[in-house]
Amino acid sequence: MDKSRHNIFDCAIVGAGPAGLSAAVYMGRMRRSVIVIDNKEGRSNWHQLNRNYLGFPDGIHATALRDVGREQAERYGALFLDARVQDVRMEGEDRRRLFCLSTGSGYDEIVARTLILATGVVDSFPEFEGSDDCIGRSIFWCIICDGFETIGKNVLVLGSGHRAAALALQLRVFTDTVSLAPWNAPLNIEPNRLLDLREHGIRVYTSLAHSFNCGSNKQLASVTLEDLTELSLDLAFVTQRIQPTTQLAEKLGVIQDEDGFIVTDVEQCTNVEGVYAAGDVTRLFNHQVTSAVHEGGMAAAAANYYLYEDWQKE
């Protein structure tokens, strides 16, 4: 281990979404030196307006929440580095262990005594001209987050399997006008489920979505199927593929579940001592800002306790 190092952080946080920012605030308020490394990708950089988060009756945009969260964390001394962590390794054992992160961006290696992974997930959405601007405006994926906004609207569900069928049926709570079409794979819904859809007034198309028509107002206006059927819509919900971002976790030997999400205990501790995880990267369901903020706080609390000297612990 390099004894000459002087700038060793108490905690390095990878990811500046709600989970990472929450962890940074907590660590800063516990007077821990903390650095947040983020590449400005992921869900918290989209155009989503979050209306479920307590304290914002008019909602708050995902990017605005990032801005205020960063400002809050910086008040307590958190440092931010705009970069992508490309590699991580461990040095030392037990309480002398250090985590060394490299970005390959001309910055020095970042060294910390604890590590919080708030790396989020990668979503697979239809890609077309203007698609990035539509996500969070007219293309959605979370009924808990945005189902309320479909009241009385013409909604198209894009998906092929049982998840798409369930989503379409659940949207009937909000609107009578729901249709379903496959977009990235042939329709594969069991006959009894197809009967459920039709009995509840949901029109099901078998032809795949071929082109997406985005207007000048950055709204998806219609979808044309391969058989040239054109479906007009107000909003689209996509059952997309979700891939947790776990490359760094894998390098450290952090255990993942069968779906690739990081496994933690109730305090967000992983199987590797000194490594914690929070936010969407830890679970397949309930990807909510409230959950991410909670998990970020819990991860920071656990990391802070780990950093106490033995004479400070209960």
Beta strands, then each sheet from edge to edge (+ up, - down):
strand 1: 8-14
strand 2: 34-38
strand 3: 49-50
strand 4: 60-61
strand 5: 79-82
strand 6: 87-91
strand 7: 98-102
strand 8: 110-117
strand 9: 121-124
strand 10: 139-140
strand 11: 154-158
strand 12: 177-181
strand 13: 203-204
strand 14: 209-214
strand 15: 220-225
strand 16: 230-232
strand 17: 235-238
strand 18: 241-244
strand 19: 275-277
sheet 1: 5+ 2+ 1+ 8+ 7- 6+
sheet 2: 5+ 2+ 1+ 8+ 19+
sheet 3: 3+ 4-
sheet 4: 9+ 18-
sheet 5: 10+ 17+ 11+ 12+ 13+
sheet 6: 14+ 15- 16+
end
